[in-house]
Amino acid sequence: MVHPSIQFCSACGSRASSRALYCVDCGARLTPTTRHARSPRPVGVRVGGRYILRRLIDIGGNGAVYEAEHTLLGTTHALKETLASDPESVTQFLAEARLLARLDHPVLVRVSDYFIEPSGAAFLVMEYVAGQTLQHKLEQPTLSYSISDVLGWLLQLCTALEYLHSYRDPQTQQLQPVIHRDIKPLNIVLTPSGKVKLLDMGIARVALPGEVTARVARAVTEPFAPIEQYGAGTDQRSDLYALAVTAYVLLTRQLPPSALERVAQPTELKIRALNRAVPAAVASAIEKAMLPQPEARFPTVDAFRRALELGWVSGERLEQAAQATPSGRLGRDTGLLGALRRAIGSPAPANAPPANPAAALANGGLTITERLAEWRSHADRRGAIECLLMLERNGETPPQIRLTISISERGQRGKMSFQQMTLPEAEARTLTTRLAELQRLNTRLAAEIAIEVGRTALKGEWPGGRGPLKLSIRSTGPRGGVKSSTFALDRRQLDALIFELQYGLRRVRPV
């Protein structure tokens, strides 16, 4: 049965009116196609001899998904039907069925069966997941989730992608990385229990170790598709890009430019310019993962996950999330690791003894960051400065102190610039000492402070008297471009900053 009033965008798979010339979602010009020839089936129809369709859940570029009931067992399932009529699409659909049937991960939807009707319609029988997609939560007029919720969803999705990218054939044990290639809020369902489920492996591909998938995805969704998905070949970093863009959208509630637009007109995407509540290290990790150039991103999802944990698991948040015992040891089912275990369905045994945090780090490879000092200040809407003094612990390696200074500045035309610099322990102590010396200078004496780390330089100018101290961070790009942000601290703000840094550094002995 041909549906006369609907067509699909060949670029992103979105539905459109039969009279439309351009796609309202991605802007691509609509061209006539027979790929989506069948219309959605009415409710109450029996398919496969044993499934009755109860309602249409969704319809998109890869097919229609129904809620169905098994007539004999009375169980509820999700049935996905390919709407394409060409043999190539049916072949791809069956490849998806065979692929999904072999996968077993709590964040991935389980596949139990597939069948082809005499009419040629192909169906995939999947686990029915109750809940709503993250796209639905984005479309709500009021924000219904927190930054902590987003980080929890990201970590769950990271475990699924790590499983896919390290998948081995169960018979031959040969490494066969699976690239999802369609990660976006519409394909992520949030269940009532707080778990997430990753849907729609319709354009997934198996890549040989060390190689990329050479076939172009026929239903990419801008702006979640990386630049290489348009023809250069995808690998694990392609899924990482889509996951990072999903995080960006959830945290800012704005769609970034597509990868093609960002390559044609390079622009920096700063999450904290739109949402200051996102920790700087978390924002930096997401921004790196969604860089247009694949080689500039994290090499693996595991590296991205570790960066997120490093930026989020601080002493303050760990103390809120964990249940500390009188001995100061941390239980296995507490904190971020415990929350992640519960989310993916692997709770700790009830009689499991509490583990030492240092041992947990050595076994799990998780970096715990303790916040020694935190100080920030705003100058109306013109700019802000934030200083974080952190102590990082990872297994048996000696603890490391890092001082991160972030400066944002709004220009005369309203454009916001953002610069960040991270100082190791020696430079952090040197900067604190130099700042303290300013307090003891004669009112007629001026001073200057300069510290360089790589291509980034921190400069402080003290005019004498009671200030103010002008702190600026200047970074030089690989092609010679220079960016700078400045913030002025009056004497009261300077005294408060010195006190916080000195207090934090006194808590740890110099190396």
Protein Blocks (a to p, Z undefined) as FASTA:
>chain_A
ZZfkbccdfklopacdfkbmbdfklopacdddfklmbccddehiaehhlaccfbdfbdcf
kbccdddddfklopacdddddfbfbfklmmmmmmmmmmmmmpccfkbccdfbdcddfkop
acddddddedddfklmmmpmbdcbdfklmmmmmmmmmmmmmmmmmcccfklopacdddfk
lacfklpccdfkopacdehjllgccddehiacfbdcfbbccfkbcfklnonopafklmmm
mmmmmmmmmmnopacddfklmmmmgcdddfklmomkbcfklmmmmmmmmgfblklmcfbf
klmmmmmmmmmmcfklmmmmpccdfkopacfkgcjklmmmmmnopacdfklccddfklmm
mmnopacdddfbdcdddehjlbccddddddddehjbccddddddddddddfkopacdddd
dddfklmmmmmmmmmmmmmpcfkbccdddddehjbccddddebjjbjaddddddddfkop
acdddddddfklmmmmmmmmmmmmmmpccZZ
